[in-house]
Amino acid sequence: MISAGDFKNGVTIEVDGNLCQIIEFQHVKPGKGAAFVRCKVRNVKTGGVIERTFRPSEKVPRAHIDRKDMQYLYQDGELCHFMDNETYEQIAVNTKDAEGSLKFVKENEMVKVLSHEGKVFGIEPPINVDLEITETEPGIKGDTAQGATKPAIVETGARVMVPLFIEQGEKIRIDTRTGEYMGRA
């Protein structure tokens, strides 16, 4: 159990029987009345965000999440296949559970598979990945307004906004949390 006064961003709790992750929280002490903690929590399974308030002394169950390093093998229709590199055991995860998490992950890369009570509910890709640009328009000389960007397609098929000087065939570093260009690899 964790008390609402000890909440931190990223902590996973159980709210109304649902597995939720705290996105942001704020301790509020109004001029009149008792203090409370206002939180935005994201339902881990559905992705929905709700706002809840708790008394600081209120206790909620802390959800234990298992994070296991596994190798992403391939996608086969509605299933994504992963392998544990220690036991060589393979698991298949529904693409809905990995939705959006694998758009920057190439085959044979390591990811963290998230599970709660034995049921896989999500995939955590590495924070930074290096990918090659497979398709982008050439930069036009003289078109160098500050901060100008253009769309590019990387080798996994994801679309990223990159600076005008980046050309097709170059490797770039991408932040998988935001999908933003970080620099050349």
Buried (B, 14 or more C-beta within 10 A) or exposed (E): EBBBBEBEEEBBBBBEEBBBBBEEBEEEEEEEEEEBBBBBBBBBBEEEEEEBEBEBEBEBEEBEBEEBEBBBBEBEEEBBBBBBEEEEEEBEBEBEBBEEBBBBBBEEBEBBBBBBEEEBBBBBBEEBBBBBBEEBEEBEEEEEEEEEEBEBBBEBEBEBEBBBEBEEEBEBBBEBEEBEBEEEE
